[in-house]
Amino acid sequence: MPEITISMAAGRTDEQKAGMMRDITQALVKNLGVEADKMPEITVSMAAGRTDEQKAGMMRDITQALVKNLGVDADAVVIQINEAPLAHKMKGGKTFVERKAMQNK
């Protein structure tokens, strides 16, 4: 299954996002022979530090959201979590380690 990552500025409507996802799905089906019911594959990128229970709960909730909103079978949903160590992720010019240290002061 191909992986597609989309980054965009805020301000797009739900209709625009849904249309984009629909058209990308159709492009994969048409050009690569990907079966639409084999989608979606979700990749979650986040800072490390959550428990396995938190991550499993999040993945279950994401699966149910896709089942509910896209009408796919739960067995078709694939979710992968990519975690970055806190020292390897930065926001506002400070690593997450630095941000956490500032919060603990």
N, C-alpha and C positions, 0 to 999 in steps of 0.2 A: 504494500500500500504506500503510495507516495505521501510524503509529508509536506505540508504547505504551511508556511509561517507568514502571517500578515500583520504588519505594523502600520498603524495609521494615526493621524492626529484625531483628537476628540472632535465631536460635532457631527458625525455621521448619524443619520436616522436609523432606527431599527429596520425600516423597510429597505434602506440602502444596503445595510449589512446583510440582511436576509437575501436580497437579490444577488449580491456579490457571491455569497456562499452557494446559492443555487446554481449560478452560472459556472462557478469553478467546479462544482460537482459534475455538472453536465459536460464540461470540457474533459474531465478525467474519464468519465464513462465513454464519451465519444472517441477520444483519441488514444486512450490507453487500455480500453476494455475493462476498466475497473467496474466492479459491480456496485451499484449505488447502495445496496443493502449491506455491503461489507464496510461501509463507512459509518460513523466517522472515527478517525484516530485523533485523540487529543493528547497534546504534550503540554504539561504544566511546568514552567520554569519558576523556581522560587529559591529563596534563601533557606539554607539548612536550619534545622532546629525543631521541626515539628515531630511529634511522636508518630510511630507507625499507625496507631489507632486514629489519630487526627487525619493522616493521609488517606487511610482506608475509608474513613467516613466521607472525606471530600470526594474521593473517586466514586463511591457509591452514589452520592448525591448528584454528581455530574452525570453519571450513567443514567440515573432516573430522569434528570432534566432533559437529556437527549431522547430518551424513550418517549417522554411526554410531549416534547415540542417538535421532534423530527419524525416520530412514528417508527423509529428503528427498533429492532429487537435488542435487548440488553446484550445478548451474545455477540452482536455486531460491533459493539463499542469497545475500543481499545484505548486505554489511558496509560500514559507514561509520565513519571515525575522525574525531572532533571533538577537536582539540588546543587546549589553553589555554596561552598563554605562562606561563612560570614565575612571572612577577610578578602574574598574574591568577588564581592558584590558591593556596589557603591551607590549611594543616593545623595544628592546635594553636596558632592565633593568629599563625603566622608564614607569610609567603609562601614558596613553594618556592625562590625566589632566596635568601631569608634562611636557610632550612633548609640549602641547599646550601653557603652560605658558612660556616655553623657546622660542617658535616661536614668541610670542607677545612682547618679550623684545627688 
